[in-house]
Amino acid sequence: MARMAATALRALSAGALFFVLALSHSGAGAGNQREEALADPVRIALARAIADPAPPKPTFRSIRERIDYLYWRGEMSERLRKRLPDRQVRMEFLQTAWYEARRAGLDPALVLGLIQVESAFRKYAVSSAGAFGYMQVMPFWTRVIGDGDSRKLFHMQTNLRYGCSILRMYLDLERGDLFLALGRYNGSRGQPQYPNAVVAAMKQWEYHH
């Protein structure tokens, strides 16, 4: 399953060449991710990445890599203590965030910074535009690439998987331009406020080992 997920995520890069940019003029998703027309290769690859049932259990190529992860988790736990006071919840969240970020080829600091800006680490956050959960995922995504059950966006791993996979897709679409990808994630492409806020928050979650 992990191999299938990696293949699907790699396919997003190739599929970005076939991505059809067709923003809805009906105002769908105003203020958050906008519903766009996806070419079939992109939609299928994204759907496969979302559907992979693998639990968030990190695997490591070496003991050194595992030690680095444990130090990272310990340090992030201290930084996150006031926001998520329950230790078990905090550790589960950090493990899942690290797993889903790495799975999508993202820096965990970027994902944590985005979550800080989007939901302030509130699992059940709902925006005025109707986005759900930690990464404020718009419900239409469950219809486009999932099973249509938007309630699942309040499940920790599901929300993080959607959010990380969607951000990865936007990064591929924007050829690695983080500023534009973050703007697209927020539905404010080309405007500086949101990307600047996420990058500033990201710095609070950087880990130097």
N, C-alpha and C positions, 0 to 999 in steps of 0.2 A: 504494500500500500504506500509506503514511504517513497518507493521508486516511482510509482504512478503519480504521486503528488509532485515530486520533483520534475518529472517529465511534463506534467500539465503546466507547472509554473514556468518552465523554460519555454513552453509553447506560447506563453503569453508574449514573450519578447518577439518571437517570430510573427505571432498573430497580430502584433501591434501594427505591422505593415499593412494589414488588411482591415484595420479598425476603421469603421465608417463614422466620421464625426457628423452627427445629425441632431443637434440639440433641439429639444422640443420647444416649440414656440407657445405652448399652452401654459408655461410657467411651472411645469412639474419639477418638484425638488428644489424650489427656490430657496436659496440660503444654505443648502447642503448639496450633496452629490446630485447632479442632474441626470435624469434618465436619458440615455443616449442609445442610438441604434448600434448594436454590436454585430460585426461580421460573424458568421457562424464559427470559424476557427477560434476566434477569441472567446465567444460565448461558451463554446463547448469546453475549451481548456479551463476557463474560469469555473464553470460548473463542476468539472472533475476535481479541481483543487478544493472546492468547497465541500464536495461530497465525501472526500477521503475520511473514513471513520477513525483513523489512527489517533489514539489518545496522546496528550501532550507529554510524552516521556522522552526527555532529551537523551541522545546518544552521543558518544564522544569517540574520537579517533585515538586519543591518548589519555594517559593519566593526567598529564599537564593540562590538557583541555578541560578535563572534568574539574580539576582543582580551580582553574580560572573561573569556571562557571559557578562553583560553590562560593568563591570569594565575591563574585559579582552579586549573586543572590543575597549574600549576607549584607553587603554594603547597601544594596538597593532596599533591602528590608528595613534598615535603619532609617533611610531617607523617607520611606513610605509609611513609617509607623504612625504618624499623626493622622494621615489620610485614611489608612486602613488599620485600625487598632487591633483587630482580631488576627493573631499570628497565623493561624491555620489558613484563613482566607487570604492573608497577605502572601504567604508562601505559595499557595496554589495559583494566585493571580500572577506572581512573578514567574513561576515556572511556565505557565501557559503563555504569557506575553513573550518570554524569551524564545520558547519553542516556535510560536507562530511567526514571530519576527524573523528568526533565522530561516524558517521554512520558506518564507517569501523572499528571502534575500535582502532583508531590511536590518538596519541597525536598531537593536532594542531601545537605545536612547531616543531614537526618532519616534518609535511607537509610543514610548512612555510620555514623551513630550506632547505628542498629538492627543493622547488620552487626557493629559492634564488640561489642555486647552479645550478639548471637546466636551468632556463630562466631569472634570475634576475628580476622576476615579470613582464615579457613582455608577454602579451596575445598572440601576433602573432609571437612569436619566432619560428624559424625553424632551426634545427640543421643540420650539414653537413651530418648526417646519415638519415635526413628526418623526425625527430621527431617533433611533433607539440605542441605549446602552453605552458601554465604555467608549466605543469608537464612533458613536452616533451614526449608525448605518441606516440609510433610508430603507423603509419597508419594501419598496419596489424591487430591490435586489433579490429578495426571496422569491419573487415571481419570475424574474429574468433568469436567474441561475440556480435557484433552489427549489424547494417543494411548495413554496407559496405560504408557508406558516411563519408570519412575521413575529409571532410570540417567541420563537426560538432565538431571536436576536437579544433576548435578555439572558440567554445562557452564556456563561463566560467564554468558553472556547469557541462557540459558534460566532459570537460577536467579534472576537479577536481575529478569527479566521477570515470572516468576511472583510473586516476592516483592513487587515494586512494584505489580503489578496487584491482588493480593490485599489489600494494605494500602490501596490506593485504594478498593477495594470496601468495606472495613470503615469507612473514613472517611465514605464516602457513607451507609452504613447508620446510622452514629452521628451523622449530620448535622454532620460536621466536628469532632466532639469527639475530639481527639487522645488524651486520656487513655483513653477507652473503646475507641477503635479499636486502640490499642496493646495494651490488655488482651485484646481479642478476638484479636489476632494471636498472642498468647502463650498463649491459652487460660486467661487469669486475669482476665477482665473484672471490673472493680470493685475489684480489689486494687491497691494503689499501688506495690508494689516494682518491677515490670517497667516500667511507664510512666515512673516517676521515673528509673530507670537509663538508659533510652533518651534521655530529655530531657537528662540530665546529659552523656551521651556526645555527643549532638548538638551541644552547645555547643563541644565540642573541634573540630568540623568546620565551624563557621560561617565564612563568608568575607565580609569587609567590604571593599568596593572604593570 
